[in-house]
């Protein structure tokens, strides 16, 4: 079982024994964010701590993924089978479920520096234990907490010629630096245990992501226990998101560099970027219909309108699935090289990579990523990449990607030479009229998600010549059937301060804020706000003396409405463009229909009177239309009502389906 001082085992409890034998019972466990957590090892260690109060366990990580737990009733009937289909074969992170249920034992605590968005808004314990840090500072702060055990999911190499290396695959982001720092600081008095858990479902990536097997003290390898990778399903892209993504796509320069964040806004940008490249006539038709060049000059000075002949290079802390769609479309094709002089010569046109026989040109990559997470088909696509294509993707340290000054994985001159015409595209929750942006939390101090790398990318956009930070923002949000503006006069918290303001995009256009006087900034943001709130925002700005009191809203600004957004895309959607799931989804067609009905029901029952009104209508009008929805009722196990609750649920569902159909 052992190889020198290294321990190998197929039993998770034996793995825990080895760890405790080496470091003792006071354990601070560090694990990667998201996908890279070793679930078997983490669960075994957590169970041991629950059964042995003498163990002090502090888990330090981010983004602990658990399957959603639907509420009883229609939500359970709809989501239950879907969740089982998606996550039924994946062991659950037991500590993460206990955190959600407030069931952690007193000898265990969990601290995270990034949450699943909104998951802990009402969880006092996790709000208190949240660690606020930039992604590039997370490793430093983890070290300061005294981490002495690190657990990591790894991909063993299937090539028999290289049996002695593992790939960190989905999460070299912090681990590459953390392993090095822990080994450098390790002493006989302060031992460290690095634990690898093998999973052959994890795609093997080479380049920086590979490490010798000897890096690890303990290896848990139980091939029969390999589980599927936790997926984050595609979310629908609505008309609002599509227009935001379209405006962002006008700012990409051919031959440039791209970073994109997760979510439907990021997917919307990817879709419009592919449309610009593959169906340029259709893309240009919308560009002209929106009068982008006339209304927003920054798109002509800093963007482009043609296909990507030189291609883009991806450099993003998260390699989201959209980068593979760019790769498949031939857009993600600009290679960068690991030598600053060579890269500069390529940039200057002194060397043509297609004609030169310089061996260093064989080391070109089109993508640097720190971690990845996405839907199931994304993992399948990664596994099916040819070895040559996979070699062009370099999973690496987040400090290489997010920090120009980090020297371990490439010096500043190299990074600057690679990152030509960078566009850093991320999402925001709110924006104040002075250009400060809220992305991670609320003004009462509660954390929605975390800073992550957003600050790093915004700051980098100001440091790199020709780079721009683009923050995408839906102009409004609706809660309890009340619509509020996401562009506000002021707010008691910000993620990105106003002195780093750059480009803000809503579904109504582009606000170019960099280097502008305050009055111009205020007006640029009012211009892209929802028209229902423009007058109030203007009055607040004028009252504060930030906008001339004589200024009146131009008529051309006052058409920013959801109806106009829908009308803008209607003709294109009739051609099967700008659809809700352009990259596919995990739901069946029947489930999509049911999902729309349930969403409509949720909106209609958001208030007390709404609940009463909807229930009455469902009871009256939901009696006769059941035959129209036989298959959908069967999917929800509501062909017949077994009890009063099921009878009411059946009536509500039928009413919702009829309303959506109408």
Buried (B, 14 or more C-beta within 10 A) or exposed (E): EEEEEBBBBBBBEBBBBBBBEBBEEEBBBBBBBBBBBBBBBBBBBBBBBBEEEEBBBBBBBBBBBBBEEBEEEBBBBBBBBBBEEBBEEBEBBBBBBBBBEEEBBEBBBBBBBBBBBEBBBEBEEBBEBBBEBBBBBBBEBBBEEEBBBBBBBBBBBEEEEEEEBBBBBBBBBBBBBBBBBBEEEBEEEEBBBBBBBBBEEBBBBBBBBBBEBEBBBBBBBBEEBBBBBBBBEBBBBBBBBBBBBBBBBBBBBBBBBBBBBBBBBBBBBBBBBBBBBBBBEBBBBBBEEBEBBEBBEBBEEBBBBEBBEEBBBBBBBBBBBBBBBBBEBBBBBBBBBBBBEBBBBBBEEEBEBEEBEBEBBEBBBBBBBBBBBBBBBBBEBBBEBEEEEBBBBBBBBBBBBBBBEBEEBBEBEBBBBBBBBBBBBBBBBBBBBBBBBBBBBBEEEBBBBBBBBBBBBBBBBBEBEBBBBBBBBBBBEEEEEEEEBBBBBEBEBBBBEBEBBBBBBBBBBBBBBBEBEBBBBBBBBBBBBBBBBBBBBBEBBBEBEBBEEEBEBEEEBEEBEBEEBBEBBEEBBEEEBBBBBBBEBBBEEBBBBBBBBBEBBBEBBBEEEBEEEBBEBBBEBBEEBBEEBEEBBEBBBBEEEEEEEBBBBBBBBBBBBBBBEE
